[in-house]
Amino acid sequence: MVDYASLAYKAKVKHDEDKLADERHGNLRTDPCAFFERVKAHLIEEMDMVNVELRKRGVPVLEQNHLPGFAKEMFLTYGTNSLCRVGLGIMGGGCRITAVICGPPNGYEISRKEFLCRQEGSCREVLCIGEAGLPTGVASPDEIAVDIISGVLVGRFY
């Protein structure tokens, strides 16, 4: 025999959790993660610095592609072969910055790195997520930018 009272209790708890997550998500949607804006600013600064060195050596430079309708994403290219999409994903418990490198020979994903903001809205603590899906350390906006730019130049995140 099924105990509907306990199932109803579990359903109520899940409903309350979902409602709370939806409220958090709504707050983040109205005030997107300001941390991502700082990361974007640092990415542009790092890109400008590395382009000076790349031009000295006569190799392709990093460029930013502006695509309409992608306010929460930034696209970086290195030459004509590599593309890195840096995006902000807002979840119930915070936000996640994901960097994905795609490239030759078939345009498929080569490497991916994620940074998880632990506190909603403010993103005071950002964890770098490694290959195994486990946190590997805390990162600041400039560290994230350096990590992404370095990964694009090498063609892989470490």
C-alpha positions as CSV (number, residue, x, y, z in Angstrom):
1,M,0.0,0.0,0.0
2,V,1.3,3.5,-0.9
3,D,1.7,6.1,1.9
4,Y,0.2,9.1,0.2
5,A,0.7,11.3,3.2
6,S,4.5,10.9,3.0
7,L,4.5,11.4,-0.7
8,A,2.4,14.5,-0.3
9,Y,4.9,15.8,2.3
10,K,7.8,15.2,-0.1
11,A,6.0,16.8,-3.0
12,K,5.3,19.9,-0.8
13,V,9.0,20.1,0.2
14,K,10.1,19.8,-3.5
15,H,7.5,22.4,-4.5
16,D,8.8,24.9,-1.9
17,E,12.4,24.3,-3.0
18,D,11.5,24.9,-6.6
19,K,9.6,28.0,-5.7
20,L,12.5,29.4,-3.8
21,A,14.9,28.6,-6.7
22,D,12.6,30.3,-9.1
23,E,12.5,33.4,-6.9
24,R,16.3,33.4,-6.8
25,H,16.5,33.0,-10.5
26,G,14.1,35.9,-11.0
27,N,16.3,38.1,-8.9
28,L,19.3,37.2,-10.9
29,R,17.4,37.7,-14.2
30,T,16.6,41.3,-13.2
31,D,20.1,42.0,-12.0
32,P,22.5,39.8,-14.1
33,C,25.7,38.8,-12.5
34,A,27.9,41.9,-12.3
35,F,30.8,39.6,-11.9
36,F,30.5,38.5,-15.5
37,E,30.7,42.1,-16.6
38,R,34.0,42.5,-14.7
39,V,35.2,39.3,-16.4
40,K,34.3,40.7,-19.8
41,A,36.2,43.9,-19.0
42,H,39.3,42.0,-17.9
43,L,39.1,39.8,-21.0
44,I,39.2,42.9,-23.2
45,E,42.2,44.2,-21.3
46,E,44.1,40.9,-21.5
47,M,43.2,40.6,-25.2
48,D,44.7,44.1,-25.8
49,M,47.9,43.2,-23.9
50,V,48.4,39.9,-25.7
51,N,47.6,41.4,-29.1
52,V,50.6,43.7,-28.7
53,E,52.9,40.7,-28.3
54,L,51.2,38.8,-31.1
55,R,51.6,41.7,-33.5
56,K,55.3,41.9,-32.7
57,R,55.7,38.3,-33.8
58,G,53.6,38.6,-36.9
59,V,51.0,36.0,-35.9
60,P,47.2,36.3,-35.9
61,V,45.6,38.3,-33.1
62,L,42.7,37.7,-30.8
63,E,39.5,39.5,-31.8
64,Q,36.1,39.8,-30.3
65,N,33.0,39.1,-32.5
66,H,29.9,41.0,-31.5
67,L,26.7,39.1,-32.2
68,P,23.3,40.7,-31.7
69,G,21.1,38.9,-29.2
70,F,23.9,37.5,-27.2
71,A,24.2,39.9,-24.3
72,K,25.3,37.2,-21.9
73,E,28.0,35.7,-24.2
74,M,31.3,36.9,-25.6
75,F,32.9,35.4,-28.6
76,L,36.7,35.5,-29.1
77,T,38.5,34.3,-32.2
78,Y,42.2,33.5,-32.7
79,G,43.0,33.7,-36.3
80,T,40.5,31.9,-38.5
81,N,40.5,28.6,-36.8
82,S,39.7,28.9,-33.1
83,L,36.6,30.3,-31.5
84,C,36.0,30.6,-27.8
85,R,32.5,31.3,-26.5
86,V,32.4,32.7,-23.0
87,G,28.9,32.7,-21.6
88,L,27.0,33.4,-18.4
89,G,24.4,30.8,-17.3
90,I,22.0,31.8,-14.5
91,M,20.7,29.0,-12.3
92,G,18.6,28.9,-9.2
93,G,21.6,28.8,-6.9
94,G,23.8,31.3,-8.7
95,C,25.5,31.8,-12.0
96,R,28.1,29.8,-14.0
97,I,30.6,31.2,-16.4
98,T,31.5,28.7,-19.1
99,A,34.3,29.0,-21.7
100,V,34.2,26.6,-24.6
101,I,36.9,26.4,-27.3
102,C,35.9,25.1,-30.7
103,G,38.1,24.7,-33.7
104,P,39.6,22.7,-36.5
105,P,39.3,20.3,-38.2
106,N,35.5,20.0,-37.7
107,G,34.4,22.9,-35.5
108,Y,33.6,20.6,-32.6
109,E,34.3,21.5,-28.9
110,I,38.0,21.1,-28.1
111,S,38.1,22.2,-24.5
112,R,35.7,23.6,-21.8
113,K,36.2,25.3,-18.5
114,E,33.6,26.4,-16.0
115,F,33.6,28.9,-13.1
116,L,30.8,28.6,-10.6
117,C,29.6,31.6,-8.6
118,R,28.7,30.5,-5.1
119,Q,26.6,33.4,-3.9
120,E,23.7,34.7,-5.9
121,G,23.9,38.1,-7.5
122,S,27.2,39.2,-6.0
123,C,29.4,36.3,-7.0
124,R,31.8,37.0,-4.2
125,E,33.3,33.5,-4.4
126,V,33.9,31.9,-7.7
127,L,35.1,28.3,-8.0
128,C,37.0,27.0,-11.0
129,I,35.6,23.7,-12.0
130,G,38.1,21.2,-13.3
131,E,37.8,18.4,-15.9
132,A,36.4,15.9,-13.3
133,G,33.7,18.4,-12.3
134,L,35.3,19.1,-9.0
135,P,36.3,22.6,-7.8
136,T,40.0,23.3,-8.3
137,G,40.2,26.7,-6.6
138,V,38.8,30.2,-6.1
139,A,39.2,32.6,-9.0
140,S,38.9,36.4,-9.4
141,P,37.8,38.2,-12.6
142,D,41.3,38.9,-13.7
143,E,42.4,35.3,-13.0
144,I,39.5,34.0,-15.1
145,A,40.4,36.4,-17.9
146,V,44.1,35.3,-17.9
147,D,43.0,31.6,-17.8
148,I,40.6,32.0,-20.7
149,I,43.0,34.1,-22.9
150,S,45.9,31.6,-22.2
151,G,43.6,28.7,-23.1
152,V,42.6,30.2,-26.4
153,L,46.2,30.9,-27.4
154,V,47.3,27.4,-26.5
155,G,44.1,25.9,-27.9
156,R,43.1,24.0,-24.7
157,F,42.2,24.8,-21.1
158,Y,44.2,23.2,-18.3
